[in-house]
Amino acid sequence: MKHHLSSIIVILLFLAAIFSGERSYKNARHIIVSDLNQALSSTLVS
């Protein structure tokens, strides 16, 4: 039983790390796209 519990805990931690990393990637991507759009807009206005 201990082996199964350990395996379940490791899998849950692994899945949590994957989802957390994906969320951070999406947030960073959104910020970068927003900054690039703002830079493009200010370049075209000048």
Secondary structure per residue as TSV (DSSP state, phi and psi in degrees):
chain	resnum	aa	ss	phi	psi
A	1	M	-	360.0	-38.7
A	2	K	H	-61.7	-37.5
A	3	H	H	-63.4	-42.1
A	4	H	H	-66.4	-41.3
A	5	L	H	-63.8	-42.4
A	6	S	H	-62.9	-42.3
A	7	S	H	-63.9	-41.6
A	8	I	H	-64.3	-42.1
A	9	I	H	-64.1	-42.8
A	10	V	H	-63.4	-42.8
A	11	I	H	-64.5	-43.1
A	12	L	H	-62.4	-41.7
A	13	L	H	-64.9	-40.0
A	14	F	H	-62.8	-45.8
A	15	L	H	-64.6	-39.4
A	16	A	H	-62.6	-40.7
A	17	A	H	-65.3	-40.1
A	18	I	H	-63.7	-49.1
A	19	F	H	-64.7	-38.1
A	20	S	H	-65.3	-42.9
A	21	G	H	-64.0	-40.3
A	22	E	H	-65.8	-40.4
A	23	R	H	-64.4	-42.1
A	24	S	H	-63.7	-39.4
A	25	Y	H	-62.6	-43.7
A	26	K	H	-66.0	-39.0
A	27	N	H	-64.4	-44.9
A	28	A	H	-64.4	-40.9
A	29	R	H	-62.0	-43.1
A	30	H	H	-62.2	-43.0
A	31	I	H	-64.4	-42.9
A	32	I	H	-64.9	-45.2
A	33	V	H	-62.5	-41.3
A	34	S	H	-62.3	-44.6
A	35	D	H	-63.8	-41.6
A	36	L	H	-66.1	-39.8
A	37	N	H	-63.4	-40.2
A	38	Q	H	-65.9	-41.5
A	39	A	H	-64.8	-41.3
A	40	L	H	-64.1	-42.6
A	41	S	H	-62.5	-44.6
A	42	S	H	-69.3	-29.8
A	43	T	H	-70.0	-41.5
A	44	L	H	-71.1	-29.5
A	45	V	H	-72.4	-35.2
A	46	S	-	-67.1	360.0
